C-alpha cells in the first residue's frame, strides 16, 4: 500500500510516517521544507518538497497512492 502524507515534516507527520513505514507501507511524504534528517535513513519513503498552498501535485506523483 502506498500512503500519501501531507505535512510529513511536522510533529505529527514525522510520527505518522515512521509508524506507517514500520508497518510495511510505502510512504510519499509531502512538505514545503526539505526532508528532515530524522527521516533520511528510512527505507520506503519518497519525499516530495512542495508547498501545497501555492503549487499542485502532478498525476505521476500520486500514481498508485491508495
N, C-alpha and C positions, 0 to 999 in steps of 0.2 A: 504494500500500500504506500502511495506517495501522498504525503500531507504537506499542505502549504501553511506556513505560519507567518503571519504579518506581525511586525513589531518584534521580530525574533531576537533582537539585541537588548530588549528591555528586561526588567526584573522578572516578570512572569514568562516572557518569551524564551529566555535562556533556559529556564527550568522546564518548560514545556518541550523544547527542542531536545534537551538531554533525556527526558523521560521517553519521548517517542522513539528516539534512536535506541535507547536501552531495550525497548520492546520490539525492536526489529523493523521499525518503519523507516522508509526513506523520507527525508525531510527537505523541503525547499524553504529556506528562511529568507524573508524579505525585511529589510530595514533601510533607512536612509543613511546609516553610517556603515563603515567597513566592518567586516566580521570581527567580533571581539576575540582576543587571543584565547580566552577561556573556551571558545568553541572550535578553534582552528585545528585541534588534534582529533576531532570526532569524524569517524567514517560514516558515510551515508548522508552527509549534509551538503547540499548545494546552495550556495549563498548568492542572493541577488540584491545588489545595492541599488535601491530605487526609492525615491520619495513619492509615495502613492498619492499625496495631496496635489501633486502637480505633474506627475508622469503616469503613463499607462504601462500595464503589463502586456507583453506580446504573446500571441497564441502559443508560440513554441515554448514559452516559459511556464505555461500552465498545462501543457500537454501531458496527459497521464495522471494528473492530480485527481485524487478521489474526493 
